[in-house]
Structures are given as structure tokens and as C-alpha cells.
Amino acid sequence: MREYEDRISESDEDEDEPTPRIDPLIWLVPLLLSSIGILMVTSTTSPVSFEVSGTPFATGLRQLKWLGIGLCSMLFVFRLPIRVWYKLGGVLWGMSLVMVALTLIPGVGASASGANRWLRVLGVSIQPSEIMTIAAVFVIAKLAVKNEMNPGKCFVCVLTLMIASCVPLMFQPDLGYTILIVLICMGMFVERFGWKLPLLTGVVGSMILPVFIMIKPYRWRRLLAWFDPWLDPSDRGFQPIQGLIAFANGSGWGSGLGHGLQKLNYLPAAETDYIYASIGEELGLAGTLGVLLLCGLWAARCRILYNHMPEGFATSIVWGITITVVLPLFINVAGVTNLMPLTGMPLPFLSYGGSALVMMWVRIGVMLRIHKEYREDS
């Protein structure tokens, strides 16, 4: 263990070693996705933006500003050695846990749609759960390294972290990020130690999940809407039906950028939760498949990076960051297409939202740094 800590602390200090070429697709693909997201945010919000501010581009320009902040954050994180996250990942997770808890305090947390998921800092809304997801990756990666000869102890530590993270999220309430944290924790454990204990946890969790659904009426309504949205098309089934109509309107090649009709007070959250449906309407099947292909290409490049690295802390981070992007993608797309109940998970790099976009680009900065430090020169 001591030898491993020495190795990660010295990995960025050897100036004589040739620096591997950084894979440009690691950042170019997310940049393209973010650009598509800005176009779609501008398109879907243009009527409301024009009414409020006199220009149809106001919301899109705000998202462009957040992209600029995200790119600056990526460059800053890229300058930090990976050993920083090994040493300070736990501190970051602790801070994020406190921030999530602060959202529950009246007057401190900001609420929307009946949920307290945001903090207002200097006039800006921050969603601390976005920070928690990546902080959990750093902590679990370190736990896996320190307890690689003791899977049972590592599992207890990961389970403790998972429960501590999920409790305040459930009180917000935010079932989507609660499920995401569970999947991240179990997914990272699987990478190093296998499926046995996570599968057991999944069986127990599947018995508990219905309780959390039943205690909140809106979750039960969402479940019923998933089963058959046409049973109540004007209320609980309205949103999923409008999403499916958006896909139908788009057909193969779409109605054209800016020509979608569902954004005209038909499709709720068209720029956030349902931006994938908006893409389907205006860019058609070609656009939705294009987004999935770009995400698949990015995940494939991350997999190549993962395969070319020696097993250790940074390898687990690559795995963890990849699943923190792929899992929300799957949850969002499956929810919008009615393959699973909608959870309110934003689409990575595309949905409107400042803290979500910035934290996605922080992930890219970490990945690029790992590529610089650890990738074998091919």
C-alpha cells in the first residue's frame, strides 16, 4: 500500500518520460454534445425567452456561459495531479454531503417543483448532488486500493458511504440521484471485486424500493403513467405522451431546428429532462441516434484508455467517471422513451443546467489528466 501511494505521488514528477498523446476524442465529443445542447436549449426556450427578455437567445446564451465556465474548470482540473484526488477525495465528498444537507434547511436551500435540491450561492443555483457523484468515485477508488486484499471490509465501507449519501438525497426528495449513487457505488465495487455482494444488495434494494415509491404519491403517479400513460392523458400521462408525440413528429429527419411544436406549452421541461425528445422532434431519428453514437464513441475511447492502464487508483477513476456519464444517459433516454419511469435525470452535456454542465467538464479534465499521466505511449 505504501509503495502504491509513493507511485501515484511521483507519477507526475518524472519529466524525462515521454508524454503520451492525449486522445482528442475525450474532449472533442463532449464539446460537440455540449454545442448540440446549446442549440437545442436555445430552440426550445426561444418563445419564453423572447417574452421575458425580448430576445429568443437569452437562455441559450446562459448555457453558453456555463459551457465557458465548464471549459475553464476542465483546464484547471487538468493541471491537478491525480494524487490530489487520492488525498482530498474524501474531503470533497464530505463537503458535498454537507452541501446536500444544507439544501434541506428552509431559507438556505432553493426549491423547485416541490423538491429542495439546490443551494443559492451569490445568486447562482448549485446542485450539490452533482458534486457528490464524482466525489464518491474518488473515495471508492481509494477504498478499493487500500482494501484490495479485503473485499468484505471494502464493501462495508462502500455501503456506509452509499447510505450516508442517499439519506439526505431521499429527504430532498431526489429518487433519481439516489438510484444513481447506488448504481455508482455498486458499479465501482464490481469493477474490482466482482458481482456477488452487489447482486445481494440489489435483491435487498429491490424489496425496499417499492416502499419509497409508495410513500410519495407523485412517484406512484409516475409509475402508473409509465404503465399506461393513456389512462389519464390530461394529467399524469400528459408528459410521457407529449414526449412520445415529439418523437413521432420528428420521424426520420425531424421538423427542422427551431420548427418543433411541442415546445409551445405542450412538452414540459423541454430544455431539461425532455431535451432528448426535443432533439427527436427537430432533428428526427437521425439526431437522436447521432447523440447516442457520439456518447457510445466517447465511452469506447474511455474503455480503450481503461484497457491500456495498469490496475490501480486511476484505473478505477476512469471506470467510475465513465459510468457517471453513461448511467445518467441511460436513465434519461429510457425515461423519455417510456422504457422506464421518468426520474428527472438530466441528459449529460445536453440538458440545460449550469452545475450539471460544469461538473461534466470537471470529469473530462480528470480523464485528460489521467490520460496524460498513465496512458502507455502507443
C-alpha positions in Angstrom: 0.0 0.0 0.0 2.8 2.4 0.9 4.5 1.6 -2.4 1.3 2.4 -4.3 1.0 5.8 -2.6 4.6 6.6 -3.4 4.0 5.7 -7.0 1.0 7.9 -7.5 2.7 10.8 -5.8 5.7 10.6 -8.1 3.9 9.7 -11.3 3.6 13.4 -12.4 7.2 14.4 -11.4 9.2 12.4 -13.9 9.9 15.0 -16.6 12.2 12.6 -18.6 9.4 10.2 -19.5 7.8 10.9 -22.9 4.3 12.4 -22.6 1.6 10.2 -24.3 -0.5 11.9 -26.9 -3.9 12.8 -25.3 -6.8 11.3 -27.1 -8.7 14.4 -28.6 -12.0 12.5 -28.7 -12.1 12.5 -24.9 -12.9 16.2 -25.1 -14.0 16.8 -28.7 -17.0 14.5 -28.4 -18.3 16.2 -25.2 -17.7 19.6 -26.8 -19.8 18.6 -29.8 -22.6 17.3 -27.5 -22.5 20.5 -25.5 -22.8 22.5 -28.7 -25.8 20.5 -29.7 -27.2 21.0 -26.3 -26.9 24.8 -26.5 -28.6 24.8 -29.9 -31.5 22.7 -28.6 -31.8 24.8 -25.4 -31.9 27.9 -27.5 -34.5 26.4 -29.8 -36.8 25.0 -27.1 -36.7 28.1 -24.9 -36.9 30.8 -27.6 -40.6 31.6 -27.3 -40.4 32.0 -23.5 -37.1 33.8 -23.7 -38.5 36.3 -26.2 -41.5 37.1 -24.0 -39.4 37.5 -20.8 -36.2 39.3 -22.1 -37.1 40.4 -25.6 -34.5 38.1 -27.3 -35.0 34.4 -28.2 -31.4 33.7 -27.3 -31.3 34.6 -23.6 -31.4 31.0 -22.2 -29.1 29.7 -24.8 -26.6 32.4 -24.0 -26.7 31.5 -20.3 -26.0 27.9 -21.2 -23.1 29.1 -23.4 -21.7 31.0 -20.4 -21.9 27.8 -18.3 -20.1 26.0 -21.1 -17.3 28.6 -20.9 -17.1 28.1 -17.1 -17.1 24.3 -17.6 -14.2 24.5 -20.1 -12.2 26.7 -17.7 -12.9 24.2 -14.9 -11.7 21.4 -17.2 -8.4 23.2 -17.8 -8.0 23.9 -14.1 -8.6 20.3 -13.1 -6.3 19.1 -15.9 -3.4 20.9 -14.1 -4.0 18.9 -10.9 -2.1 15.7 -10.4 -4.2 12.6 -9.8 -2.6 12.2 -6.3 -4.6 15.3 -5.3 -7.9 13.4 -5.7 -6.4 10.4 -3.8 -5.6 12.7 -0.9 -8.6 15.1 -1.0 -11.4 13.0 -2.5 -12.8 12.2 1.0 -12.8 15.9 1.9 -14.6 16.8 -1.3 -17.2 14.1 -0.6 -17.7 15.4 3.0 -18.2 18.9 1.7 -20.7 17.7 -0.9 -22.6 15.8 1.8 -22.8 18.9 4.0 -24.0 20.9 1.0 -26.7 18.3 0.2 -27.8 18.5 3.8 -27.9 22.3 3.7 -30.5 22.2 0.9 -32.9 20.8 3.4 -32.7 23.9 5.6 -35.5 26.4 4.9 -34.1 29.7 3.7 -30.8 28.1 2.7 -31.9 25.6 0.1 -33.7 26.6 -3.1 -36.8 24.6 -4.1 -38.4 23.9 -7.4 -41.3 21.6 -8.3 -41.7 20.6 -4.7 -38.0 19.5 -4.3 -35.2 21.1 -2.3 -32.2 20.1 -4.4 -30.3 23.4 -4.9 -28.3 25.9 -3.0 -28.2 29.6 -3.9 -24.7 30.9 -3.8 -24.0 34.5 -4.9 -27.2 34.4 -6.9 -26.3 31.1 -8.6 -28.1 27.8 -8.1 -25.9 24.8 -7.4 -27.0 21.2 -7.2 -24.7 19.6 -4.7 -25.6 16.1 -5.7 -23.7 16.7 -9.0 -20.5 17.2 -6.9 -21.3 14.2 -4.7 -21.5 11.7 -7.6 -17.9 12.4 -8.7 -16.6 12.8 -5.2 -18.0 9.3 -4.4 -15.9 8.0 -7.3 -12.7 9.3 -5.8 -13.5 7.9 -2.4 -14.5 4.4 -3.6 -11.4 4.2 -5.9 -9.2 4.9 -2.9 -11.1 2.4 -0.7 -10.7 -0.3 -3.4 -6.9 0.3 -3.5 -6.5 0.3 0.3 -8.6 -2.8 0.8 -7.8 -4.8 -2.4 -6.9 -7.8 -0.3 -10.1 -7.5 1.9 -13.2 -7.2 -0.3 -15.6 -7.6 2.7 -14.1 -4.6 4.5 -14.2 -2.6 1.3 -17.8 -3.5 0.7 -18.8 -2.4 4.2 -17.0 0.9 3.7 -18.7 1.4 0.3 -22.1 0.5 1.7 -21.6 3.0 4.5 -20.7 5.8 2.0 -23.7 4.8 -0.1 -26.2 5.0 2.8 -24.7 8.3 4.1 -25.0 9.8 0.6 -28.5 8.6 -0.1 -30.2 9.6 3.2 -30.2 13.4 2.6 -31.0 12.8 -1.1 -34.1 11.0 -0.1 -35.2 13.9 2.1 -34.9 16.4 -0.7 -36.5 14.2 -2.3 -34.4 13.1 -5.3 -35.1 9.4 -6.1 -33.2 9.7 -9.4 -29.9 10.7 -7.9 -30.4 8.3 -5.0 -30.6 5.5 -7.5 -27.6 6.9 -9.4 -25.5 6.9 -6.3 -26.4 3.3 -5.5 -25.5 2.2 -9.0 -22.2 4.1 -9.0 -21.2 2.6 -5.6 -22.1 -0.9 -6.6 -20.7 -0.5 -10.2 -17.3 0.6 -8.9 -17.2 -2.3 -6.4 -18.0 -4.7 -9.3 -15.0 -3.4 -11.3 -12.5 -4.6 -8.7 -14.2 -7.3 -6.7 -17.0 -8.9 -8.8 -20.8 -9.2 -8.7 -21.6 -11.4 -5.7 -22.1 -8.7 -2.9 -23.6 -6.1 -5.2 -26.2 -8.6 -6.5 -27.1 -9.4 -2.9 -27.5 -5.7 -2.3 -29.6 -5.4 -5.4 -32.0 -8.1 -4.2 -32.5 -6.3 -0.9 -32.8 -2.9 -2.6 -35.5 -4.2 -4.9 -37.6 -5.2 -1.9 -37.1 -1.7 -0.3 -37.6 0.4 -3.4 -41.4 -0.1 -3.6 -41.7 1.3 -0.1 -40.0 4.6 -1.2 -42.3 4.7 -4.2 -45.5 4.2 -2.2 -44.8 6.8 0.5 -44.7 9.6 -2.1 -47.9 9.9 -4.2 -46.2 11.6 -7.1 -43.8 8.6 -7.5 -46.8 6.3 -7.6 -48.5 8.5 -10.2 -45.3 8.4 -12.3 -45.2 4.6 -12.1 -48.9 4.4 -13.2 -48.1 6.8 -16.1 -45.3 4.6 -17.1 -47.5 1.5 -17.2 -50.2 3.2 -19.3 -50.0 7.0 -19.8 -53.2 7.0 -21.9 -55.3 6.0 -18.9 -55.0 9.7 -17.8 -53.7 11.6 -20.8 -54.6 15.1 -19.4 -52.8 14.7 -16.0 -50.3 12.0 -15.0 -49.9 10.7 -18.5 -49.6 14.2 -20.1 -45.8 14.5 -20.0 -44.8 11.0 -21.3 -47.5 11.2 -24.1 -46.2 14.6 -25.2 -42.7 13.2 -25.3 -43.7 10.3 -27.5 -45.6 12.7 -29.7 -42.4 14.8 -30.1 -40.6 11.7 -31.3 -43.4 10.9 -33.7 -43.5 14.4 -35.1 -39.8 14.2 -35.9 -40.0 11.0 -37.8 -36.7 10.2 -39.6 -35.1 13.6 -40.2 -37.0 16.0 -38.0 -39.1 19.0 -38.5 -36.1 21.2 -38.6 -34.1 23.2 -36.0 -36.4 25.7 -34.4 -39.6 24.3 -36.0 -40.7 22.0 -33.2 -44.2 22.4 -32.0 -44.1 20.5 -28.7 -42.1 23.3 -27.0 -45.1 25.6 -27.4 -46.5 24.8 -23.9 -47.1 21.1 -24.8 -43.9 19.4 -23.6 -42.9 20.2 -20.0 -39.2 20.6 -19.3 -38.3 20.5 -23.0 -34.9 22.0 -22.3 -34.0 19.9 -19.3 -35.5 16.4 -18.7 -37.1 16.1 -22.1 -34.4 17.6 -24.3 -33.8 14.2 -25.9 -37.5 14.3 -27.1 -36.9 17.8 -28.4 -33.9 16.5 -30.4 -36.2 13.8 -31.7 -38.8 16.2 -32.9 -36.5 18.8 -34.5 -33.6 16.6 -35.7 -35.5 13.3 -36.0 -34.3 9.8 -35.6 -31.1 10.8 -37.2 -30.4 13.3 -34.5 -31.3 11.0 -31.6 -29.2 8.2 -33.0 -26.4 10.6 -33.7 -26.4 11.7 -30.0 -26.3 8.0 -28.9 -23.5 7.2 -31.4 -21.4 10.2 -30.1 -21.9 9.0 -26.5 -21.0 5.5 -27.5 -17.9 6.7 -29.2 -16.8 8.6 -26.1 -17.5 5.6 -23.9 -15.5 3.4 -26.3 -12.5 5.8 -26.1 -12.7 5.7 -22.3 -12.7 1.9 -22.5 -9.6 2.0 -24.6 -7.9 4.2 -22.0 -9.0 1.9 -19.2 -7.6 -1.2 -21.0 -4.2 0.4 -21.5 -3.7 1.3 -17.9 -2.2 -0.7 -15.0 -4.7 -1.6 -12.3 -4.9 0.9 -9.6 -6.5 4.1 -8.3 -6.5 6.0 -11.6 -8.0 2.9 -13.4 -10.9 2.8 -11.0 -11.5 6.6 -11.6 -11.7 6.1 -15.3 -14.2 3.3 -14.8 -16.2 5.4 -12.3 -16.3 8.6 -14.3 -17.4 6.6 -17.4 -20.4 5.1 -15.5 -21.3 8.5 -14.0 -21.9 9.7 -17.6 -23.3 6.5 -19.2 -25.8 5.7 -16.4 -27.5 9.2 -16.4 -27.6 8.9 -20.2 -29.4 5.5 -20.0 -31.7 6.7 -17.2 -32.7 9.8 -19.1 -33.2 8.2 -22.5 -35.1 5.2 -21.1 -37.3 7.6 -19.1 -38.1 9.9 -22.0 -38.9 7.0 -24.3 -41.1 5.4 -21.6 -38.9 2.3 -21.3 -38.7 3.1 -17.5 -40.4 5.6 -15.2 -39.1 9.1 -15.5 -36.8 10.2 -12.7 -35.9 13.7 -13.7 -32.3 12.8 -14.6 -30.6 15.4 -16.9 -29.1 14.3 -20.2 -25.2 14.6 -19.8 -23.7 17.6 -21.7 -27.1 18.4 -23.3 -29.7 19.3 -20.8 -30.0 22.9 -19.6 -28.3 23.5 -16.2 -25.2 25.2 -15.0 -23.8 22.9 -12.2 -24.5 19.8 -14.2 -22.7 21.0 -17.2 -19.7 22.3 -15.2 -19.3 19.1 -13.3 -19.4 17.1 -16.5 -16.5 19.1 -17.8 -14.7 18.6 -14.5 -14.9 14.9 -15.3 -13.4 15.5 -18.7 -10.5 17.4 -17.0 -9.8 14.5 -14.7 -9.9 12.0 -17.6 -7.5 14.1 -19.6 -5.1 14.3 -16.7 -5.2 10.5 -16.2 -4.5 10.1 -19.9 -1.5 12.4 -19.6 -0.1 10.6 -16.6 -0.9 6.9 -17.1 -1.6 6.1 -20.7 1.1 3.9 -22.3 2.7 5.5 -25.3 1.4 3.7 -28.3 
